[in-house]
Amino acid sequence: MTRRRGPRGLGLAVRAGAGAVVAAAIVVPLVRKRLRIPAPVTIVATASGPLALAVLQKRSRSRDVVLFALQMWAFAVVHELPYDNPERLRARLRSRYPVRIDRAIGLGKLPGVRLQRALARLPGTRALDRLLAWTHWLWFFEPYLVLILILLRDQRRFPRAARQMAAVFDLGCAVYWLAPTAPPWWASEQGVTGEEVRRIMVEVGEPTWGRAWETMYKALGGNPWAAMPSLHFATSVMGAISLSETGRAEGAIGWTYAGTLGFGLVYLGEHYVTDLLAGALLVALVRRGEPLAEPAVQAVNRRLQRLERVAGR
């Protein structure tokens, strides 16, 4: 049985509209500062891109990949938007509550400070610093490598794995907007922690990358006050869970990376233990909440499918 299509003129209009929305999702963030486009307009434009692409393109492996790429483009843009006005964001910045919680966890001292002081006395510390810094830098590729592996091993599992990973990113981004929280290295610089927290990643990064370090840091660190929850840890845990569903060896690799990264984030001064716990909780909420969100997801899918039919896809 062939699918029913809408009138030709209407189909062309739907395709043209969807194409314009996809183009806006890419272009608006690039010109928003120059044209002074308001943040709400930028958010709507970028968030609409994946939905429009679903109407514009037939379902396929390549479409699934591009959908997730557009989703992550939207995250990258939206999570940096609050830092467009650092003064306004700093007025809402929270930096003391994670210090109090972590100090309770560390029995009077921050766990990150305990680690830095204890390991500084051991031989080979510089090699450990480099290993953990590289583990941190590799995170910028790790979620995507996980999904690529899942796509290659079992395409049917990719949409769910990508959807869960995207949900972790998006919900974490919402918390960044609602409750901006400073990382330990920044709180230490401001005298909030009461004890020095070294930012070891910078100590390693500057001699490793030389003059390129500053450019790389500015490109990848667009919002320094996006620390709670730790999406570095949350997405690595989600990746480990997805890999465990793929195979035992893949799961072992995923959990080894997640554990090493979690240790490194605290030791390097990038995150509190509290941030990591919040990241793990976020993953649990996404996994447990998926059945509750399923009716809404299916309702959106049905509407997109109707537009697909009208567009003649």
C-alpha positions, 0 to 999 in steps of 0.5 A: 500500500502506498502512502498518501501524500498531500497536494503537490503545492502544499508538499512543496511549501512544507519542504521549503519551510522545513528547509528554512528552519534547518538553515535558520538553526545553523545560521542564527547562532552564527550571526546572533551577536552581530545582529543582536538576536535575542536569546529566546529567538536563538533557542527556538531557532536551534531547537527547531532544527532537528524537528524540521530535518525529520520532516525534510529527510527520509528515515535512514541511518544518515538522517539519524546521525545528522539529527543528533548532530543538529541536536548537539549543535543546539546544546553547544549554542544554548549552554553558552548563551547565559555567558553572553552577559557575564555580569548578569550571570554572576549575579545568579552564580552559586559557588558555596553550596557544593563546597559545603557538601563536598567538605562534608563528603571529605570529612572536613576537606574537599576531596579534590584537595585531598587527592591533589595533596596526597598524589603530589607526594608520589613519584610519577605524578606528572605522568598521572597529570598528563594521563588524566588531562588527556582523559578529560580532553578525549571526552569531547569525542567520547559520546560521539564515538560511543554512538558511532560504535552502536550505530555500526554494531546495531542500527536499531539501537541507535535512536534510543541510545542517541535520544537518551544521550541527548536528554542528558545533555538537554536536561543538564543544560536546563540546570545550567540556566536555572542554577549556574554553579561555579567549578572548584578551580574558580571558587578557589581563585575567588577565595570561596573554598578556603583552600587552594584547588589547583587547576591541573588541566591548565598546568598540563595544557599550556606546555602541551599545546603552547600558543594554541592552548588559549585558542583551544580553551576559548573555543571549548570553554564557552561557559565556565559556570556550567559545572552542576551537574557534571555532564562530562561524567553524566554522558560518560556514564550514559555511554558506559550503560549503552555500551554495556547493552552492546557487549561485555567488552564494550561495557568494560571499556565504557565503565573504565573510561567513565571511572577514570574520567570521574576520578580525573575531574575531581583530581584536576580541579574541574568538578566537585564530587557533588557535581559527579553525584548529580550527573549520575542522578541525572542519568538515572532520571533519564533512564527511569523517566523514559517510559513516562516520556514515551507518550509525549515522544510518540505524539511528537513523532505522529505529528512529524510523520503526518508532515512527512506525508504531506511533504511527500517523503 
